[in-house]
Amino acid sequence: MSLAIADPAPADLYDTALRSAGRPEERWQWFAHYEGGRRHSLAEALGQWVGRADDADRDLLARAEGTVLDAGCGPGRLVAELADQGREAIGVDTSRVAVLLTRALGATALRRSLFDPLPAEGSWDTVLLADGNIGIGGNPVALLTRCRELVTSAGRVLVELDPPGTGLRAARVRLERGTERGSWFPWAHVGVDAVDAPAAAAGLRVEAVWERDGRSFASLAPAAGDDAAVLRLRAS
């Protein structure tokens, strides 16, 4: 995951969180504070991000065909797993520490936003939005539209979603540790049963949904007849 990809303001605190994530005794200090009062511990998430791929991750990656772009790759566990399998994959993240950690695992990563110019646009077979990264920027339609631009007409966008009943919710969030406060940044939550509408608005259709170890996923494919619209977007 990358909390910083859409807004550089919280990047420094996110980098600090990633540096400390390898020390289990420090993970519990980190929280995501949602505007309005709710605070969510990041201890479990940080441990997952800096760990290696688990069974649910490997199940997701088994559905990733051909060349893979991991959007908001974080510390790189998924890109590293693909590299270990001899797959062609690149991670993208705005966090300097995330990119360094990914490269330390022997994987390839670029420090830039998903909305910056990227290699091989329109030629990727798979784009990953794991760890809830469909929430990046707080606008799932804009993000999925960008992912649609990146994949081939036969490509797939594989997304990790929130549980059924979550709906589609925009939020403002900041990172916190003790008295440290990050800047507010936009985020979104999309339930597995609410992804159809933003996918359709982005020129994608829901091809499959599945659950593994309490995590929810969907495979999104380009909608039929959408190629001309994508070409117009790229030319604009």
Buried (B, 14 or more C-beta within 10 A) or exposed (E): BBBBBBBBEBBBBBBBBBBBBBEEEBBEBBBBBBEEEEEEEBBEBBEBBBEEBBEBBBBBBEBBEBBBBBBBBBBBBBBBBBBEEEBEBBBBBBBBBBBBBBBEBEBBBBBBBBBEEBEEEBEBBBBBBBBBBBBBBBBBBBBBBBBBBBBBEEBBBBBBBBEEEBEBBEBBBBBBBEEEEBBBBBBBBBBBBBBBEBBBEBBBBBBEBBEBEEBBBBBBBBBEEBEEBBEEEEEE
